[in-house]
Amino acid sequence: MPFVSSRSSYVLLAAVLHIILAITIFLIGHFHVFPNTFDHNGIGLTFAIDSTTYQRVASDLAQELQHNGLGAWLNSTAPLHSRLYSISFAILGRVVGHNVLAAEPLNLIYYLAILICVYFLGREVFSEQTGFIAATIVALWPTFLFSSTQLMRDPLAIACLLTLMVVFAFVLSREFRWLSGILIGIAGTLLATLFWLARGNMWNIVLVAIALTLVLLGSRMISEKRFLAGNAIVMLLVIMTALFVPPRLESTTLPGTRPPMTPLAIPTASQPTPRDGAWAIALKQIATRRAGFRFYNSRASDIDPEVQFSSTGEIVRYIPRAFVIGFFAPFPRMWLQRGSFGLAVRVVSGLETLAMYFLYLAAGFCVWRERRNRKMWLLFLVATIGMLALGLVVVNAGALFRLRYACWILVIVLAANFRGFTERSGSQNR
């Protein structure tokens, strides 16, 4: 009981930190203390440029809901996260306005959900101590903390992905009965669906996680020489979701919809035709999404913008370079250069990237030490493949920095187990 109370106090402390930061950001914007950094709604003009558009969309939806009712609100075209923010605006907007304070209840839920998932992921894969260390690092990561106060789709998507990763870690370490397998499988389908609705253009990372979990679960069954029916049910339900949900929902305007004036209005790949093979579909997606960055507004941080893909060979030859970009960009030469949003943003991103270089080393040691741990391989491979894929597709270092948060969090969980070299903490539940 004292330990449960201790965990609750840490969650409460994180909540207080987030609320204070949101209030501070709002006051700075409201009183125009840094007018080039925050607008009057507390929206970041340098580190969260999408929020300005999403705030307008959520505000319009809130007014639609208040004036014309639920039917008109449902018939409006908008991304899922903007719809959710509009509900918060409709409830709190009359008191505090349509700003970051009105969005804080949702943002606080996302922030705490991410920290709790990081804790459980670290505990399930390694140890309780690892989970706590990893959650603390993520909670205090500067750019993530600041961006979590904004009206972005990323916190919702990251929370869904990390929760799904916890489900997969459970599948690899625990044994479910039929009923438990069905219930957890339904939870997995809901999480996968929400992730696709929130960030459909990164759906491939979910497919990678599903494929890796399936292979590792098969390895576990072979080594234990028994069939885990409940665990198999979980994966079957999630696989069915991956196969049937995106095609069903693609025809709607809800998933992945970006308002036309959004700076990151990068087109998602169209649905494949039945004649297309799997590799042809992947090639088309990579080429289309990379080409979409030609329309990106902020070009000062572009890396290799002239590189475009038209064949399999070009992609294969670019993989080593994509690996370097995905893991290490922005590069040191960019850290002290003035970008589109000033020097301060570059310096902060440079310091965080430098910190990640050291965390990569700690994570590398963890991978070697825990090489017999299946759950560790799930985290490591999802993070590695995710960052490689982003290196192939994302041209702008600023966009890469934000899209990479989910992968970085998985690396932080690995790095937080560095103490495993002196204290054997990852031997259980393998």
N, C-alpha and C positions, 0 to 999 in steps of 0.2 A: 504493500500500500504506500509506504513512503516514496518508493521509486516512481509509482504512477503519479503521485503528487508532484514529484520533482519534474517529470516530463511535462506535466500540465503547466507548471510554472515557466518552463522554457518556451512553450508555445505561446503563453500569455505575454511573455517578454518580447517575443518576435512580433506579436500582434501590436503591442504598444509602440514598438520601434517603427513599424510600417505606418500606423495611423499618424504618429508625430511627423514622419517624413512627408506624408500626403498633405497634412495641414500646412507644414512649412512651405512646401512647393506651391500650394495654392496661394498663400499669403505673399510669397515672393512675386508670383505672377500678378496677383490682384493689385498690388501696390507698385508694380512696374519697377521692382528693384533691379532685375536683370532683363530688360525688355527684349533683348536679342536672344535670350535663352528660353524664357517662358512667356507665353501669352497671358491674357487676363484670366483665362480659365485654368491656368496651371499646366497647360499642354507644352511639352518640351519641343522647342523649335529646332534643336540641334541633334538630339539623340532619339527622338520619337516622332519623326516627321509625318508618319502615317496617322498619328493621333488626331491631327487637326481635321482631316477629312472624316475620320471615324466619329469624332465628336459631333460634327455637323449631321452626319447620318443618324446617329443615335438621338440627337436632339429633335430632328424632324420626325423620327419614329415615335418619340415620346409625345410630341404634340399631336401626331396622328392618332395615337392611342387615346389621349385625353379628349380630343375633340370629336373624333369620328368612330371611336369604339374599337373593339377587338377585331372585328371582321376586316376593317380597313387596314389595321396594323398587320394582320396575317397576310393580306394580299400585297403588301408593300415588298419591294425587292431590296434585300439587304443581307450582308454577311451575318452569320449566327452571332458572333461576339457583339456586333453592333445592336442586334435585337436584344440581347441580354442587358447591355448597358442602357438601352432605352427604357427598360422596365425600372431600373434603378433611378434613371432620370425622372420618370413619371412619378415615382414615389417620393423622392427626396428633392427633385428639382425645384419645386415651389418654395422650398425653405432655403436651400443653399445655391440653387442655380444649376445649370447643366455644365458641370466642371468636374475636376478630379475628385472633389469631395463627394459629389453625388455618385461617382464611380467607385469610391473606396470600398463599400461593402463587398462588391464583386471582386475587386482587385485583392482585397484582404483574404477572401476565401481562396482565390487562386494561389496567392503567395504562401499561405499556410499549408494548403494541400500539397504544393511542391515540396516544402520542407519536410512534411510528414512522410511523403513518398520517398524522399531521399533517405530519411532515417530508416524506414522499414526496408528499403532496398539494401542499404549498407548492412543492416542487422541480419537480413536473410541470407545475403551472399557471404558475408564475412563475420562480423560480430557487432554487438550493441555499441561498443565504443567507436567502431568505424562509422556506424550510422550517425552517431551524435557528432563526430568530428566533421563528417561530410556535410551534414545539415547546417552546422554552424558556418562553415566556409561559404556555402551557397547563400545562406541568410544575409551575410555581410558583404557579398560580392558587389562592388559599387554600382557598375552599370546595370547589372541585373536588378538590384534593389531599386534604383531610380526608374528604370523602364517598367517595373512592376506596378508603378503608380499611374501609368498612362493607360490610354484606351486602345490597347493593342490586342491582336489575336494570339500573340505568342504565349502569354501566361496560361490561357485556357488550353492551348495545344500541348504545351509542355506538361501541364498537370495531367492531361489525359494520357500522354505517352508514358510518363513515368509510372502512373498507376498501372497501365498495361504491362510495363516491365516488371512491376511487383507481382502481378498475376503470373507472368511467365516464370519468374524466379520461384514462386510457390509450386508451379507445375513441375519444375526440375528438382525440387527438394522434398516435397511432401507427397502424401498419398491421399487422394480424394475418394470418397465413396460416390456412388452414382448420383445421389441427390446433391451432394456438395459440388460435384463436377458440373452438374447442370446449372446450379445457381451461380457458380463462379464463371462458367462459360457465358451465361447471359450477361453478367457484369462485364466480361471481356468484350462481348459484341457491342454493348452500349458504349464502352470507352473507345473502341475502334471507330465506331460510327461518329461519335462526337469529334474525334480527332480529324476524321475526313471532312466533316462539316466545317471545322475551325481552320484547318490548313491542308486542303486537298492537294496542293502542289508539293507536299512533302510526304504523300501517302506511301511512297516506295520504302521509306524507313520502317513503316509498320510491316510491310510485306517481308522485308529483310528480317525483322525481329521474329515474325511468325515462322519463317523458313528455318532460321537458326534454332529456335526453340523446338521445332518439330524434329530436327536432326539430333539435337542433344537429348531430347526425351527418348527417341529411338535408341540412342546409345545407352541411356540409363536402363531401359527395359532389357536390352541385350545383356548388359553387365550383370543385372540382377536376375535375369532369366525368368522374368514374369511380366505379364501384361497388366498395365495400370489402367483399368477401364475408366475410372473417374477422371484421371488426368487426360486420357485420350478424348473424352467427351468435351472437356474444356477446349482443347485444340480444334476439335471438329467444328464446334460452334463458332470459334473465332475465324477459322478458315472459310466457313460458309459466309460469314460476314464480309470477309475480304473479297470473295468472289462475286457476291450478289448485291451488296449495298451500293458501291460506287456506280455501277451501270444503272441501277434503279433511280438513284438520286441525281445523276448527272443531268437529267432532263429538266430538273427544277432550277430555279434561279438562286436558291439559298446557298448551296455549298461553294466556298471559295470565291464568291462574288466580290470583286473589288470595284468600288465606285470609279468612274472613268477618270477622275482627276487625282486619284491616289498616286503618289510618286513611285510606289512600287507596283504599278499596274503591269506586271509581267504575266503574259498569257500562260495559263496552264495548258498542257497538251490536250488535244481533243481526244475523244474516245476512239480507240482503235476499231478498224473494220474487221470483220471475220477473216478477211484474206490475209491480214498482217500476222507475221510470226512474232514470237515473244521478243526476239532481239531487234526486229525491225521497229516494234513499238517502243522499246527502250531507247533505241537510237534516235527516233523521232522526238521523243520527250526531251532527251538531253540537248539535241540541236535546237529545238524550238525554245526551250526555256533559257538556254544560254543566249540565243539571238535576241530574246526579249529584253535583255539588259541594254541593248542599243537605245532603248527609249527611256532609260533611267535618267532622272533629273540631275543627280549628283555624280559627276564624272571624274572629280579630282582624285578619287580613291580607286579608280579602276585598275585592274591587273589583267594584262593581256587582252584588252578589249578587241584587238584585231583578230584574235583566234576564234574561228567558227568551225563547226564540224559538219562534214558532208559525207563521211564514210566511216566504217568501222576502224580502219587503219589509223585514221586521224585521232580518234578517241583513244585507241590503245597506246599510241605514241605519246599522247598527252598525259597519261595516267601518272607517271612519276612527278610531273610538274603539278598536277592536280592534287597529289598527295601532299606536296610541300605547301601549296596554297591553303588547302583545307586545314592543315594542322598549324601552320606557322604565320599566316598572314593576319594582320598587317606586319610587314617585315620591318626590322629595326630602322632602315633608312626612312621609313614613313612616320616614325614615332614623333619626330620633332619638326616635321614639315606642316605648314599651315594648310589645312584642307578646306573644303567647301563650308564647313561650320566652325572654322577657327582652329587655333592651336591647342586649346585646352582639351577638346574632345580627342585629338590625336594623342596627346600626352597620356591621358587616362587610359585610352585603349591600348597604348604601348605598354604601360605599366602592367595592365592586366594580362596582356599577351606574354610579357616577360615572366609573370608569375606562373602562367600556364606552362611555360617551358620547364620550369622546375617541377611542376606537378606531373608533367609527362614523364620525367625521370623517375619520380616516385611510383607512378602508375606502371612504368616498365618493370621496375623491381618487383612490384606486386604480381604482375603477370607471370614472371618467372617463378616466384615463390609459390603462387597458387595455381600453377599450370595444370594440376589435377582436378581443379574445381570447375565443374561444368558451368555453374552460374556465373563465375568470373568471365568465362569465355563469351557468354551471352552479352554481358555488358561491354567487354572489350571489342568484340566484333561489330556490334551495333554502332558503337561510337566511331570506330575506325572506318567502317563502310559509309556511315553517314557523313563524316567529314570529307572522305574521298569524293563522294557524290556531290557535295556542295562545292568542292574545289573544281569539279568538272563543269558545273552549271553556273555558279555565281561569279560574276565578273567584278562586282564592286565589293571592296573590303569592308565597308561599313555595313552593307546588307549581310555579308558573310558573318560578320561579328555577331549580329543579332540572331540570325538563323541557326548559328552553331551552339547556342546556349544549351540545348537539350543534350547534345553530344558532349559538351564540356562538363556538364553535370555528371554524366556517367563516368567520365575520366576522373573527376574529383572524388567520386565514390571509390574508385580503384586506388587513387593516390592516398586517400585517407586511411587505407589499410597498411600504410608503410610500417607501422609498429609491429606488423606481423613478422618482421625479421628478428625481432628480439623476444616477442611473445607470440607463441603459436595460437592464433585466434581464428583461423579459417578452416579448421579441420572438420567441423561438425556439419551435418546435413549436406553432404556432397553427393 
